């Protein structure tokens, strides 16, 4: 059993194309962001296990002895972990959550309890742990915050229980797990996502586990190793929404109108494949006409997503405002609010900054971005004229993807810490 503190970090993500279609077996293209979630695990000897989530105001403590007495046979695994509705109902009682409905905070607690009991149950005694999780990712914004949370929990618990190797055994300041261990982390993190979202595609936890840029389809991943250096703007509308409800809504629409919705999903798949092809051609020498194709793909995908019922007036407004400046935007993630992405052409960044109005200051930015691999968050205090109409929205200057996967650090490593 682990005897020293462990600091784990995993990235968020942006889906370029393939939202919702990926749930139905189509291709999705996703990239990891240099916005990360952090977890600090400290072994204890007080007979308690505590979970502290300062971003959402959660702090809960359980007696290990009480959890030890629970009948955890319902967590017995076959070929792999798979939480059932019956299991989750039992966990709700343990967590003291209402049976009729669980909000975001409750789902985070539920996912922790499921993963803690399922992973640690084979220990002779359940471990006493103090776990703190904090994030640069806003929850419910389509940037993979729940997946990064699940990846951090799983990586820390599997390491603490010695189910996977401790990458810090050689005393490096920062290290990563082996490919085999990352497979285990991804597999378990998907189950955490199932607790939270019901029927996730698996793309979020895959990107958070491996980092970089991925092509994802029906559980099969391939790395997009060579990509052009694209620049995007991230806009957080701050409109809350439920991924589980939006995914269920698309499924319901598919069942109700199969001959209409199936072609939409097929078309979104074709958009993803065309984007992948164009990005591959742009590596050697990006041409202006290739950016025009990327912009057309963004516009078409956004219209399709609206037809699937996952748009929102705030996202429509984002598209109109950026279009007024010759830019092209779409939702990213589940939609229904959350975040949108806007493509910038080379040389357009400076012109873009010319559109920014000093008098239109962002009142409260809860989303920071960083250049890839730089590791230094920076946020933009201004926004495009007209974005003030998106109540409390936040426009960030640039977002870049990162190749950094889930990593393990010494506790004294310099990372953003919770207040």
Buried (B, 14 or more C-beta within 10 A) or exposed (E): EBEEEBBBBBBBBBBBBBBBBBBBEBBBBBBBBBBBBBBBBBBBEEBBBBBBBBBBEBEBEBEBEEBEEBEBEBBEEEEEBEBEEEBBEBBBEBBEBEEEEBEBBBBBBBBBBBBBBBBBBEBEEBBBBBBBBBBBBBBBBBBBBBBBBBBBBBBBBBBBBEBBBBBBEEEEEBBBBEEEBBBBBBBBBBBBBBBBBBEBBBBBBBBBBBBBBBBBBEEEBEEBEEBBEBBBBBBBBBBEBBBBEBBBBBBEBBEEEEEEBEEBBEBBBBBBBBBBEBBEEBEEEBEEEBBEBBBEBBBBBBBBBBBBBBBBEBBBBBBEBBEEBEBBBBBBBBBBBBBBBBBBBEEBBEEBEEBBEEEBEBEEBBBBBBBBEEBEBEBBEBBBBBBBEBEBBBBBBBBBBBBBBBBBBBEEEEBBEEE
